[in-house]
Amino acid sequence: MTDVKIIDCADPTELYCHYEGQSETQPAYIELDLRKGTLLADYNAEIGNAIPFSVHHGFNRRYSIPVLTAAAANRVMREIAPLANRILADWDAAWDERRGNMVAELGDDAQAAEAGIQEHLGLSLGYGDHGFESQGFDDDDVVAEWDIDGATNGSEVEEYGITVDTTDERLGEIEADITRQLADCGPGSVAVVYGLDDHLKALRDDLAEQSA
């Protein structure tokens, strides 16, 4: 019997990526690699959501998910593992004349299992559906993204004792404390603030300019 190898997410915000200048976070997915027999969760690192040929030709099967916490992603991968095993046991590589490449072809049971994965993940419209509010995930499953205005109160310098000598390491600790408080009082068990690290460094730089 085929047993899929699950590659766990380790960091709570591992699936979160928001590039500077982009209005939205990068989309996340669960991927089943037919040739390696692995199941993992990741985000699409390509702006514009381009996909590699291995996905285009079906050897890597991607299923869209919200930006889940590591705990939620790991749980969901275990929930769909039996279905992934059925796919791994019922596929083959075949030559596609139209594409001029080898592609992955799923057998009848593999197709049924993949439909089961899509249903389990709430992807009733198939790959690329981003109606995550209807996918059935709880707030605690999804990384909550805050903006600077909603996450800060303007008193961080005084509250945390930020000075011109505050190290980057200490600013990182302050960032972690702020996001931890947001997670405790807001939606979601894990919070992130886009641009918070730059905001804290700017506060320190402003102090340096004032003292120059």
Summary of the structure (lengths in Angstrom):
residues: 212
radius of gyration: 21.3
end to end distance: 69.6
largest distance: 71.8
contacts: 594
relative contact order: 0.13
helix: 40%
strand: 19%
